[in-house]
Amino acid sequence: MRDHTKLRAFELADSLAVITYRSTVGFPKAEQFGLVSQMRRAAVSVASNIVEGCSRSTTSEYVRFLEIAYGSARELEYQISLARKLDFLDDCDKWQSLAIETCKVLNGLVRALRKQA
């Protein structure tokens, strides 16, 4: 079994989940069950799928969960830009940068694991 806590991708994903929860607190109440819920689920999905993938016994299963995590990170990246366009956020550069970096690290990890297989 792999230790997810030793992965840079997990560290970034964990930080992404925390910043997502903190940054969505001030969103309009009308978005509590809309965009806020979607963003929080996507952010938690990134870290959760990394953890679940690490528990899988084969590399192909591990990669599959990392790909799901990557998809969720890209989804959140879009949702952050949408929230900015809707004027729910003033400054989200750090949040957006963290989402982008998480995507890059996950993509690199997936590519490296595919080369090994």
Buried (B, 14 or more C-beta within 10 A) or exposed (E): EBEBEEBEBBBBBBBBBEBBBEBBEEBEEEBEEEBBEBBBBBBBBBBBBBBBBBEBEEBEEBBBBBBBBBBBBBBBBEBBBBBBEEEBBEEBEEBBEBBBBBBBBBBEBBEEBEEEE
